Amino acid sequence: MTPSIPISLNLLEIDGKPVVEVEVPPAEPYLRPVYITSRGVQHGAFKRIGSSDIRLSAEDLIRIASERSGVSPDQQVPPGASFSHLDTTLMQSYRNRLRAARPDSPLLGYGDLELLRALGLAQDVEGTERPNRAAILLFGKQEAITRYFPGFAFQVIEVDGTEWNPGPSSRPRTLTLPVTGLVELASRIAEEIVGRIPEGVHLQTGALPRAADPVHVAVREGVVNALIHQDYLAFQPTQFRRFSDRLEMENPGTSRKPLSHFDRPGSSPRNPLLARAFNIVGLAEQVGSGILTMKRGFRNAGLAEPVFESDESSNQFRVAFYWHNLATEDEIHRVGKLGELNEDQRRALLVALRSGRMDNATYRELTGKNIVRASEALRRLVELGLLERRGSGSSSYYVPTGQASRVRSGKGLFDIEEPD
């Protein structure tokens, strides 16, 4: 392989049998693509989608070459872009936010062009300064954003009930937000969503005031995360779907950081200039801590932690915020009496009962276990008759059985019979 792959090997024992665990870390951007030397980069570089190895397309190689060059997508300059495409009122609004967040910031004394330069939004192209993609996304006029980002679309969708099942009697209501700069758009989306978080979800006895409510902070961070880390060249809308029991956010562009590493510090932002611009005015956490902020906010409020999914096949990132508690005290008590389960398995069972499903990635996200340990734990829940496996391979998932539902409701026995 070129370049060579550093791997780590561990010998585990599962059910009395030796298993070799091989960990292959992601290659750094400047080393990609990794390819089979004898085949060359054109025919020997692959990406993993589900259980399949797909040869990299010409578009993939162009994208990787761009990442390898150290030029981020938001740093690139669209053909024909000029400073006349920017809206000075949006820049003044940004200054107002900066003044409120950091009244002593030296950026407040800068003119428009100086501010753009300081934020890294002006690039030199053959001796002429021009705005890059980040500048247009942040401060562009509506016609400029539409011209350079034809897939740009943000929707807030209201769904009656808990399932996405549109029909004659239950049609989702969609609010398509007007095209404007990202900072203003983020504020509008956050106001629209946070203002409709069900009362009773966020304020517990002795909780913080509403303005500092950890659930509100977490949801705002989710909104900002969806805007600054997405793929703006994809022709897919960003959706914020409100169900009666949860909020789902879905944006184009998979996570550049593995889900299993979300609890670790550090980040690899797709659009670092956008991330920095949001952070300067206090609308985003420090790079690498946004996911932890979301998880910590819901955990501190006594709610189930958000569930994250990065789907390579559809090039989408999703996060689901559940409004209800992870479980009622009675449910926690009843599941706690299942002596055959450890704490991680009980927690996974509660989430499966609430959301209706569980998979290996979600189990790892909930517990911090590796893929082998997660598979072992889920298999045990199947053996005990609490979960039923659906699908196969990497697309498999688990749903609660009738026995698990009876345990939750208190109508079944607490002691589980061992399988023959």
C-alpha positions as CSV (number, residue, x, y, z in Angstrom):
1,M,0.0,0.0,0.0
2,T,1.1,3.6,-0.6
3,P,1.6,5.1,1.9
4,S,2.1,2.3,4.3
5,I,-0.6,1.7,6.8
6,P,0.1,1.8,10.6
7,I,-2.1,-0.7,12.3
8,S,-2.4,-2.1,15.8
9,L,-3.3,-5.7,16.7
10,N,-4.9,-7.0,19.9
11,L,-5.8,-10.5,20.9
12,L,-9.2,-10.7,22.6
13,E,-11.2,-13.7,23.9
14,I,-14.9,-13.9,23.2
15,D,-16.9,-16.9,24.4
16,G,-13.7,-18.7,25.1
17,K,-12.4,-18.2,21.6
18,P,-9.4,-16.1,20.5
19,V,-10.3,-13.1,18.2
20,V,-7.8,-10.8,16.6
21,E,-8.8,-7.1,16.6
22,V,-7.2,-5.0,14.0
23,E,-7.5,-1.2,14.2
24,V,-6.7,0.8,11.1
25,P,-6.6,4.6,11.9
26,P,-7.8,7.1,9.3
27,A,-4.9,8.5,7.1
28,E,-4.1,12.1,7.6
29,P,-5.5,14.3,4.7
30,Y,-2.0,15.0,3.3
31,L,-1.4,11.3,2.9
32,R,-4.7,10.5,1.1
33,P,-5.6,8.6,-1.0
34,V,-4.2,5.4,0.3
35,Y,-4.0,3.0,-2.7
36,I,-2.8,-0.5,-3.7
37,T,0.7,0.3,-5.1
38,S,0.6,-2.3,-7.9
39,R,-2.6,-0.8,-9.3
40,G,-1.8,2.8,-9.1
41,V,-3.9,5.6,-7.6
42,Q,-6.4,5.6,-10.5
43,H,-7.4,1.9,-10.0
44,G,-6.2,1.1,-6.6
45,A,-7.9,3.6,-4.3
46,F,-11.2,2.7,-2.7
47,K,-13.8,3.9,-0.3
48,R,-15.9,1.8,2.0
49,I,-19.7,2.2,1.7
50,G,-21.7,-0.3,3.9
51,S,-20.2,-3.7,3.2
52,S,-18.8,-2.8,-0.3
53,D,-15.5,-1.4,-1.5
54,I,-16.1,1.2,-4.2
55,R,-13.3,2.5,-6.4
56,L,-12.8,6.3,-6.0
57,S,-14.4,8.3,-8.8
58,A,-12.7,11.2,-10.6
59,E,-14.8,13.6,-8.5
60,D,-13.5,11.8,-5.3
61,L,-9.9,12.1,-6.4
62,I,-10.4,15.9,-7.2
63,R,-11.9,16.4,-3.7
64,I,-9.1,14.5,-2.0
65,A,-6.5,16.4,-4.0
66,S,-8.1,19.7,-2.8
67,E,-8.0,18.5,0.8
68,R,-4.4,17.3,0.4
69,S,-3.4,20.7,-0.9
70,G,-4.4,22.2,2.4
71,V,-7.1,24.4,0.8
72,S,-10.5,23.8,2.5
73,P,-13.8,23.9,0.5
74,D,-14.8,27.2,2.1
75,Q,-11.4,28.8,1.2
76,Q,-11.8,28.2,-2.5
77,V,-12.8,31.2,-4.7
78,P,-15.8,30.7,-7.0
79,P,-15.2,31.8,-10.6
80,G,-16.3,35.4,-11.1
81,A,-16.8,36.1,-7.4
82,S,-16.3,39.8,-6.5
83,F,-16.8,42.0,-3.4
84,S,-19.9,43.5,-5.1
85,H,-21.6,40.2,-4.3
86,L,-21.4,40.9,-0.6
87,D,-24.1,42.6,1.5
88,T,-22.7,45.3,3.7
89,T,-25.7,45.2,6.0
90,L,-24.8,41.6,6.9
91,M,-21.3,42.6,7.7
92,Q,-22.6,45.4,10.0
93,S,-24.9,42.9,11.7
94,Y,-21.9,40.7,12.2
95,R,-20.0,43.6,13.9
96,N,-23.0,44.2,16.2
97,R,-22.9,40.5,17.3
98,L,-19.1,40.8,17.8
99,R,-19.6,44.0,19.9
100,A,-22.1,42.2,22.1
101,A,-19.9,39.1,22.5
102,R,-16.4,40.7,22.6
103,P,-16.6,44.4,23.1
104,D,-12.8,44.8,23.3
105,S,-12.2,42.9,20.0
106,P,-9.8,44.8,17.7
107,L,-11.9,43.6,14.7
108,L,-14.5,46.2,15.6
109,G,-12.3,49.0,14.3
110,Y,-11.7,47.4,10.9
111,G,-13.3,48.5,7.7
112,D,-15.2,45.9,5.5
113,L,-12.1,44.8,3.5
114,E,-9.9,44.7,6.6
115,L,-12.5,42.6,8.4
116,L,-12.7,40.2,5.5
117,R,-8.9,39.8,5.4
118,A,-8.8,39.3,9.2
119,L,-11.3,36.5,9.0
120,G,-9.5,34.9,6.0
121,L,-12.4,35.6,3.7
122,A,-10.4,37.5,1.0
123,Q,-8.1,35.5,-1.3
124,D,-5.5,36.7,-3.8
125,V,-6.2,35.3,-7.2
126,E,-3.6,36.2,-9.8
127,G,-2.9,39.5,-8.1
128,T,-6.5,40.5,-7.4
129,E,-8.3,40.1,-4.1
130,R,-11.6,38.3,-4.3
131,P,-14.1,36.8,-1.8
132,N,-13.9,33.1,-1.2
133,R,-16.8,30.7,-0.6
134,A,-16.9,31.3,3.1
135,A,-17.3,35.1,2.5
136,I,-20.3,34.6,0.2
137,L,-21.9,32.1,2.6
138,L,-21.5,34.5,5.5
139,F,-22.2,37.8,3.8
140,G,-23.4,37.2,0.3
141,K,-26.4,38.8,-1.3
142,Q,-29.3,36.4,-2.0
143,E,-28.6,36.2,-5.8
144,A,-24.9,35.5,-5.1
145,I,-25.6,32.7,-2.7
146,T,-28.1,31.2,-5.1
147,R,-25.7,31.5,-8.0
148,Y,-22.7,29.9,-6.4
149,F,-24.5,27.4,-4.2
150,P,-27.5,26.2,-6.2
151,G,-28.2,23.4,-3.7
152,F,-28.5,25.9,-0.8
153,A,-31.8,25.1,1.0
154,F,-32.9,25.0,4.7
155,Q,-36.2,23.6,5.8
156,V,-38.0,23.3,9.1
157,I,-40.5,20.5,9.0
158,E,-43.3,19.8,11.5
159,V,-44.5,16.2,11.7
160,D,-47.5,15.1,13.7
161,G,-46.7,12.1,15.9
162,T,-43.4,10.2,16.1
163,E,-43.2,8.6,12.6
164,W,-42.3,10.0,9.2
165,N,-45.4,8.6,7.4
166,P,-47.0,11.3,5.4
167,G,-50.6,10.6,4.3
168,P,-53.8,12.4,3.3
169,S,-54.7,12.9,7.0
170,S,-51.2,13.8,8.2
171,R,-49.1,16.0,6.0
172,P,-45.9,17.5,7.3
173,R,-45.8,21.3,7.4
174,T,-42.6,22.7,5.8
175,L,-41.2,26.1,6.4
176,T,-38.5,27.0,3.8
177,L,-36.3,29.8,5.2
178,P,-35.3,32.7,3.0
179,V,-31.8,32.6,1.6
180,T,-29.4,34.9,3.6
181,G,-26.0,34.9,5.2
182,L,-25.2,31.9,7.5
183,V,-24.9,33.9,10.7
184,E,-28.3,35.5,10.3
185,L,-29.8,32.2,9.1
186,A,-28.4,30.3,12.1
187,S,-30.1,32.8,14.4
188,R,-33.4,32.5,12.6
189,I,-33.3,28.7,12.7
190,A,-32.3,28.5,16.3
191,E,-35.1,31.0,17.3
192,E,-37.6,29.0,15.3
193,I,-36.6,25.6,16.9
194,V,-35.6,26.6,20.4
195,G,-38.8,28.6,20.8
196,R,-40.8,25.4,20.2
197,I,-39.0,23.0,22.5
198,P,-41.8,21.5,24.7
199,E,-42.1,23.1,28.0
200,G,-41.2,20.8,30.9
201,V,-38.3,19.3,29.0
202,H,-35.7,21.8,29.9
203,L,-36.3,23.2,33.3
204,Q,-35.8,20.9,36.3
205,T,-35.9,21.8,39.9
206,G,-32.9,24.0,40.6
207,A,-32.0,24.2,36.9
208,L,-30.3,27.1,35.3
209,P,-32.3,30.1,34.0
210,R,-33.9,29.7,30.6
211,A,-31.2,31.7,28.8
212,A,-28.5,29.3,30.0
213,D,-30.7,26.2,29.8
214,P,-28.4,23.3,28.8
215,V,-31.0,21.8,26.4
216,H,-31.3,25.2,24.6
217,V,-27.5,25.5,24.4
218,A,-27.2,22.0,23.0
219,V,-29.9,22.5,20.3
220,R,-28.3,25.8,19.3
221,E,-25.0,24.1,19.0
222,G,-26.6,21.4,16.8
223,V,-28.0,24.1,14.5
224,V,-24.7,25.8,14.1
225,N,-22.9,22.4,13.7
226,A,-25.3,21.6,10.8
227,L,-24.5,24.9,9.1
228,I,-20.8,25.1,9.4
229,H,-19.8,21.5,8.8
230,Q,-21.9,20.6,5.8
231,D,-21.1,20.1,2.2
232,Y,-22.4,23.2,0.4
233,L,-21.7,21.8,-3.1
234,A,-24.1,18.9,-2.6
235,F,-27.6,19.2,-4.0
236,Q,-29.3,18.2,-0.8
237,P,-31.3,20.4,1.5
238,T,-30.6,20.7,5.2
239,Q,-33.6,19.7,7.2
240,F,-34.7,20.3,10.8
241,R,-37.6,17.9,11.5
242,R,-39.7,18.3,14.6
243,F,-41.6,15.2,15.8
244,S,-43.7,15.1,19.0
245,D,-40.9,13.3,20.8
246,R,-37.7,14.5,19.2
247,L,-35.9,16.9,16.9
248,E,-33.9,15.6,13.9
249,M,-31.2,17.6,12.1
250,E,-29.9,16.3,8.8
251,N,-27.3,18.0,6.6
252,P,-25.3,16.9,3.5
253,G,-21.7,15.9,4.2
254,T,-20.6,13.1,6.4
255,S,-18.5,13.7,9.6
256,R,-14.8,13.9,8.9
257,K,-14.3,12.6,12.5
258,P,-15.2,9.0,13.2
259,L,-18.2,8.5,15.4
260,S,-16.2,6.4,17.8
261,H,-13.9,9.4,18.4
262,F,-16.6,11.9,19.2
263,D,-15.7,11.8,22.9
264,R,-12.1,12.7,22.1
265,P,-10.8,16.3,21.8
266,G,-9.9,17.7,18.4
267,S,-11.7,18.2,15.2
268,S,-11.3,18.1,11.4
269,P,-13.8,20.7,10.2
270,R,-14.8,20.7,6.6
271,N,-15.2,24.5,6.6
272,P,-12.7,25.9,9.1
273,L,-13.2,29.5,8.1
274,L,-16.9,29.3,8.7
275,A,-16.2,27.6,12.1
276,R,-13.9,30.4,13.1
277,A,-16.3,33.2,12.1
278,F,-19.1,31.6,14.1
279,N,-16.8,31.1,17.1
280,I,-15.5,34.7,17.1
281,V,-19.1,36.0,17.7
282,G,-19.9,33.3,20.3
283,L,-22.2,31.3,18.1
284,A,-20.1,28.1,18.2
285,E,-18.0,26.2,20.7
286,Q,-14.3,25.9,20.2
287,V,-13.4,23.6,17.4
288,G,-13.7,20.0,18.5
289,S,-16.1,20.5,21.4
290,G,-19.5,21.0,19.7
291,I,-20.5,17.4,19.9
292,L,-19.4,17.2,23.6
293,T,-21.5,20.3,24.3
294,M,-24.6,18.7,22.8
295,K,-24.1,15.5,24.7
296,R,-23.3,17.2,28.0
297,G,-26.3,19.5,27.7
298,F,-28.8,16.7,27.4
299,R,-27.1,14.6,30.0
300,N,-27.1,17.5,32.5
301,A,-30.8,17.9,31.9
302,G,-31.5,14.3,32.7
303,L,-32.4,13.4,29.0
304,A,-31.1,10.8,26.7
305,E,-28.0,11.9,24.9
306,P,-28.4,12.9,21.2
307,V,-27.9,10.1,18.8
308,F,-25.5,10.8,15.9
309,E,-25.3,9.1,12.5
310,S,-22.8,9.6,9.7
311,D,-24.1,7.9,6.5
312,E,-21.3,7.6,3.8
313,S,-23.7,6.1,1.2
314,S,-26.0,9.1,1.2
315,N,-23.4,11.7,2.2
316,Q,-25.4,12.8,5.2
317,F,-25.0,13.6,8.8
318,R,-27.9,13.3,11.3
319,V,-28.4,14.0,14.9
320,A,-31.6,13.2,16.9
321,F,-32.5,15.0,20.1
322,Y,-35.1,13.2,22.2
323,W,-37.3,15.5,24.4
324,H,-38.4,12.8,26.9
325,N,-36.3,11.5,29.7
326,L,-34.3,8.4,28.9
327,A,-36.8,6.5,31.0
328,T,-39.3,7.0,33.8
329,E,-38.2,6.1,37.3
330,D,-40.5,3.0,37.1
331,E,-38.9,1.9,33.8
332,I,-35.4,2.4,35.2
333,H,-36.3,0.4,38.3
334,R,-37.8,-2.5,36.3
335,V,-35.0,-2.7,33.8
336,G,-32.5,-2.4,36.7
337,K,-33.9,-5.7,38.1
338,L,-32.7,-7.6,35.1
339,G,-29.7,-9.0,36.8
340,E,-28.4,-10.7,33.7
341,L,-27.6,-7.3,32.1
342,N,-24.7,-5.0,32.9
343,E,-25.2,-1.2,33.2
344,D,-24.3,-0.6,29.5
345,Q,-26.8,-3.2,28.3
346,R,-29.5,-1.8,30.5
347,R,-28.9,1.7,29.1
348,A,-29.0,0.4,25.6
349,L,-32.2,-1.5,26.2
350,L,-33.9,1.7,27.6
351,V,-32.8,3.7,24.5
352,A,-34.1,0.9,22.2
353,L,-37.4,0.8,24.0
354,R,-37.7,4.6,23.6
355,S,-36.5,5.0,20.0
356,G,-37.7,1.6,18.7
357,R,-34.3,0.5,17.5
358,M,-30.6,0.0,18.3
359,D,-27.5,-0.7,16.2
360,N,-23.8,-1.3,16.8
361,A,-22.8,2.3,16.1
362,T,-25.4,3.7,18.6
363,Y,-24.4,1.2,21.2
364,R,-20.7,2.3,20.8
365,E,-21.8,5.9,21.0
366,L,-23.8,5.3,24.2
367,T,-21.2,3.2,26.0
368,G,-17.8,4.0,24.5
369,K,-17.2,0.3,23.7
370,N,-15.4,-0.9,20.6
371,I,-17.2,-2.6,17.7
372,V,-16.3,-6.1,19.0
373,R,-17.6,-5.5,22.5
374,A,-20.7,-3.8,21.2
375,S,-21.5,-6.8,18.9
376,E,-21.0,-9.2,21.9
377,A,-23.4,-7.1,24.1
378,L,-26.1,-6.9,21.5
379,R,-25.8,-10.6,20.8
380,R,-26.4,-11.2,24.5
381,L,-29.6,-9.0,24.4
382,V,-30.8,-11.1,21.5
383,E,-30.0,-14.4,23.3
384,L,-32.1,-13.2,26.3
385,G,-35.0,-12.5,24.0
386,L,-35.0,-8.7,24.6
387,L,-33.9,-7.6,21.1
388,E,-34.5,-9.0,17.7
389,R,-32.0,-8.6,14.9
390,R,-33.1,-7.2,11.6
391,G,-31.1,-6.9,8.3
392,S,-27.6,-8.3,7.8
393,G,-24.0,-7.1,7.6
394,S,-23.2,-3.5,8.4
395,S,-26.9,-2.5,7.8
396,S,-28.2,-4.7,10.5
397,Y,-30.1,-3.2,13.5
398,Y,-32.1,-4.4,16.5
399,V,-35.7,-3.8,17.6
400,P,-37.2,-4.5,21.1
401,T,-39.2,-7.8,21.4
402,G,-42.6,-8.2,23.0
403,Q,-40.8,-9.5,26.1
404,A,-38.8,-6.3,26.4
405,S,-41.9,-4.2,26.0
406,R,-43.6,-6.2,28.8
407,V,-40.7,-5.6,31.1
408,R,-40.9,-1.9,30.4
409,S,-44.6,-1.8,31.1
410,G,-44.3,-4.0,34.2
411,K,-46.6,-6.6,32.8
412,G,-43.9,-9.3,32.4
413,L,-41.6,-11.2,34.7
414,F,-38.4,-9.5,35.7
415,D,-36.4,-12.7,35.7
416,I,-35.3,-13.8,32.2
417,E,-35.0,-17.5,31.5
418,E,-31.6,-18.5,30.1
419,P,-31.9,-19.8,26.5
420,D,-31.5,-23.5,26.0
